[in-house]
């Protein structure tokens, strides 16, 4: 007989620890706040010590409990993958993908029809996250994050490079009609728009353009890049945007890149697959497709 804690309580515990909130766990699991608290209490009784501690108005997992929750999450993932494999090839496979909002909106979603046309047995379901969020535990089959694919960069995950990320100046055509930018110094006096999720973009671009003296120029900062991009499209100022991710906006005429030769190379995007997952056909098919799409786009982009 395996010495297992109560499994229902264990499931509630993993979600509460992962989300950092009893209320969020209750909403995700379709339970009441009181039910979550009772499950956690029964698990604490089984272990004989507290799993959560109060921080302000929130109940947060203790360091030991958080480490245990991470292992539990991976165990549930393994059960999920085994259940999917047992379902057999005749069943339509739902593939859960976690991706940064801007990447999903401007790059991944516009291409998904091509993937679904070629792979009608796989349905991709996308959940978006802030790029500030580094947590890649549970709840997905493939996660896409900004970063490098070097060894050790993503513990417990296999990383596959997907898309290079190169920053350049972006603006709306309407704004440039009134105040053209034909050389780097022309940005002086323009409102600079930035993002909390990409804090160093303006500093690095100004340095590459030889305009470090303008690093203190007034700017307006939004919490996420997709908000900043919309502000640029609306003509509220100029911004720094990733290419080729924004090629779709340049092709449609919503955005222009007035100084395309001034660029800053970034780490790009990687696809992350839990390390314990073997070469599951649906996951492999999707990751191979992502890699191929990124390679095609890189080859079509002008040399840097």
HUURLIN-V51536 format. One record per pair of residues at least 24 apart in sequence whose ideal C-beta (glycine too) atoms are under 7 Angstrom apart, sorted by sequence separation. I is the first residue (numbers start at 1). J is the second residue. D is the distance in whole Angstrom. If there is no record, write none. Layout:
# HUURLIN-V51536
i->I j->J d->D
i->I j->J d->D
This chain:
# HUURLIN-V51536
i->12 j->36 d->6
i->16 j->40 d->6
i->104 j->128 d->5
i->242 j->266 d->7
i->184 j->209 d->4
i->192 j->217 d->6
i->194 j->219 d->5
i->196 j->221 d->6
i->184 j->210 d->7
i->185 j->211 d->7
i->188 j->214 d->6
i->193 j->219 d->7
i->195 j->221 d->7
i->12 j->39 d->4
i->13 j->40 d->6
i->95 j->122 d->6
i->97 j->124 d->6
i->99 j->126 d->6
i->101 j->128 d->4
i->184 j->211 d->6
i->192 j->219 d->4
i->193 j->220 d->6
i->194 j->221 d->5
i->195 j->222 d->6
i->196 j->223 d->5
i->197 j->224 d->5
i->198 j->225 d->6
i->12 j->40 d->7
i->93 j->121 d->6
i->95 j->123 d->7
i->97 j->125 d->7
i->100 j->128 d->7
i->197 j->225 d->5
i->92 j->121 d->6
i->93 j->122 d->5
i->94 j->123 d->5
i->95 j->124 d->5
i->96 j->125 d->5
i->97 j->126 d->5
i->98 j->127 d->5
i->99 j->128 d->6
i->100 j->129 d->6
i->101 j->130 d->7
i->191 j->220 d->6
i->195 j->224 d->6
i->9 j->39 d->4
i->13 j->43 d->5
i->95 j->125 d->7
i->195 j->225 d->4
i->8 j->39 d->7
i->92 j->123 d->6
i->94 j->125 d->6
i->96 j->127 d->7
i->98 j->129 d->6
i->100 j->131 d->4
i->9 j->42 d->5
i->10 j->43 d->7
i->195 j->228 d->4
i->9 j->43 d->4
i->167 j->201 d->6
i->194 j->228 d->7
i->193 j->228 d->5
i->205 j->240 d->5
i->6 j->42 d->6
i->169 j->205 d->7
i->6 j->43 d->7
i->21 j->58 d->6
i->22 j->59 d->6
i->5 j->43 d->6
i->13 j->51 d->7
i->20 j->58 d->7
i->167 j->205 d->6
i->193 j->231 d->5
i->202 j->240 d->6
i->193 j->232 d->6
i->201 j->240 d->4
i->265 j->304 d->7
i->6 j->46 d->6
i->20 j->60 d->6
i->5 j->46 d->5
i->98 j->139 d->7
i->103 j->144 d->6
i->263 j->304 d->6
i->98 j->140 d->4
i->96 j->139 d->7
i->97 j->140 d->6
i->193 j->236 d->7
i->17 j->61 d->4
i->96 j->140 d->5
i->97 j->141 d->7
i->100 j->144 d->7
i->193 j->237 d->4
i->96 j->141 d->5
i->97 j->142 d->5
i->98 j->143 d->4
i->99 j->144 d->4
i->191 j->236 d->7
i->192 j->237 d->6
i->193 j->238 d->7
i->95 j->141 d->5
i->98 j->144 d->7
i->100 j->146 d->7
i->191 j->237 d->3
i->192 j->238 d->6
i->193 j->239 d->4
i->95 j->142 d->7
i->97 j->144 d->7
i->190 j->237 d->6
i->17 j->65 d->6
i->190 j->238 d->5
i->17 j->66 d->6
i->18 j->69 d->6
i->187 j->238 d->6
i->17 j->69 d->3
i->209 j->262 d->5
i->244 j->297 d->5
i->208 j->262 d->6
i->14 j->69 d->5
i->18 j->73 d->6
i->13 j->69 d->7
i->107 j->163 d->7
i->208 j->264 d->5
i->205 j->262 d->7
i->244 j->301 d->5
i->14 j->72 d->5
i->243 j->301 d->7
i->14 j->73 d->5
i->205 j->264 d->5
i->172 j->232 d->6
i->175 j->235 d->4
i->204 j->264 d->5
i->77 j->138 d->6
i->171 j->232 d->6
i->172 j->233 d->6
i->174 j->235 d->5
i->10 j->72 d->6
i->14 j->76 d->6
i->76 j->138 d->7
i->170 j->232 d->6
i->172 j->235 d->5
i->73 j->137 d->5
i->73 j->138 d->4
i->132 j->197 d->5
i->131 j->197 d->5
i->70 j->137 d->6
i->130 j->197 d->6
i->171 j->238 d->5
i->170 j->238 d->7
i->169 j->238 d->6
i->170 j->239 d->5
i->170 j->240 d->7
i->169 j->240 d->6
i->170 j->241 d->4
i->167 j->240 d->5
i->168 j->241 d->7
i->167 j->241 d->7
i->167 j->242 d->6
i->168 j->243 d->6
i->184 j->259 d->6
i->166 j->242 d->7
i->170 j->246 d->7
i->165 j->242 d->5
i->166 j->243 d->5
i->181 j->258 d->4
i->181 j->259 d->7
i->184 j->262 d->6
i->165 j->245 d->7
i->173 j->253 d->6
i->176 j->256 d->7
i->74 j->156 d->7
i->163 j->245 d->7
i->176 j->258 d->6
i->172 j->255 d->7
i->173 j->256 d->5
i->171 j->255 d->7
i->170 j->255 d->5
i->171 j->256 d->6
i->170 j->257 d->6
i->171 j->258 d->6
i->169 j->257 d->6
i->168 j->257 d->5
i->169 j->258 d->6
i->169 j->259 d->5
i->168 j->259 d->7
i->168 j->260 d->6
i->169 j->262 d->7
i->130 j->224 d->6
i->168 j->262 d->6
i->168 j->263 d->5
i->167 j->263 d->7
i->166 j->263 d->5
i->167 j->264 d->4
i->166 j->264 d->7
i->166 j->265 d->5
i->167 j->266 d->6
i->166 j->266 d->6
i->165 j->266 d->4
i->165 j->267 d->6
i->165 j->268 d->4
i->164 j->268 d->5
i->165 j->269 d->6
i->163 j->268 d->6
i->163 j->269 d->5
i->161 j->268 d->6
i->162 j->269 d->5
i->162 j->270 d->6
i->161 j->270 d->6
i->162 j->271 d->5
i->160 j->270 d->6
i->159 j->270 d->5
i->160 j->271 d->5
i->159 j->272 d->6
i->157 j->272 d->4
i->158 j->273 d->5
i->157 j->273 d->6
i->157 j->274 d->6
i->158 j->275 d->6
i->154 j->272 d->6
i->156 j->274 d->7
i->157 j->275 d->6
i->18 j->137 d->6
i->148 j->267 d->5
i->156 j->275 d->5
i->18 j->138 d->6
i->147 j->267 d->5
i->105 j->226 d->6
i->146 j->267 d->6
i->149 j->270 d->5
i->101 j->224 d->6
i->102 j->225 d->5
i->146 j->269 d->6
i->147 j->270 d->6
i->102 j->226 d->5
i->145 j->269 d->7
i->101 j->226 d->5
i->144 j->269 d->6
i->145 j->270 d->6
i->102 j->229 d->7
i->144 j->271 d->6
i->145 j->272 d->6
i->160 j->287 d->5
i->162 j->290 d->5
i->142 j->271 d->6
i->143 j->272 d->4
i->162 j->291 d->6
i->142 j->272 d->7
i->142 j->273 d->6
i->160 j->291 d->6
i->163 j->294 d->4
i->162 j->294 d->5
i->163 j->297 d->7
i->164 j->298 d->6
i->136 j->272 d->6
i->107 j->245 d->5
i->110 j->248 d->6
i->166 j->304 d->6
i->106 j->245 d->5
i->106 j->246 d->6
i->142 j->283 d->6
i->103 j->245 d->7
i->106 j->248 d->6
i->141 j->283 d->5
i->106 j->249 d->7
i->142 j->286 d->6
i->142 j->287 d->6
i->122 j->282 d->5
i->124 j->286 d->7
i->122 j->285 d->7
i->122 j->286 d->7
i->103 j->269 d->6
i->119 j->285 d->6
i->115 j->289 d->5
i->111 j->293 d->6
i->95 j->282 d->5
i->95 j->283 d->7
i->93 j->282 d->4
i->95 j->286 d->6
i->81 j->277 d->6
i->77 j->274 d->6
i->78 j->276 d->6
i->81 j->280 d->6
i->74 j->274 d->7
i->74 j->276 d->6
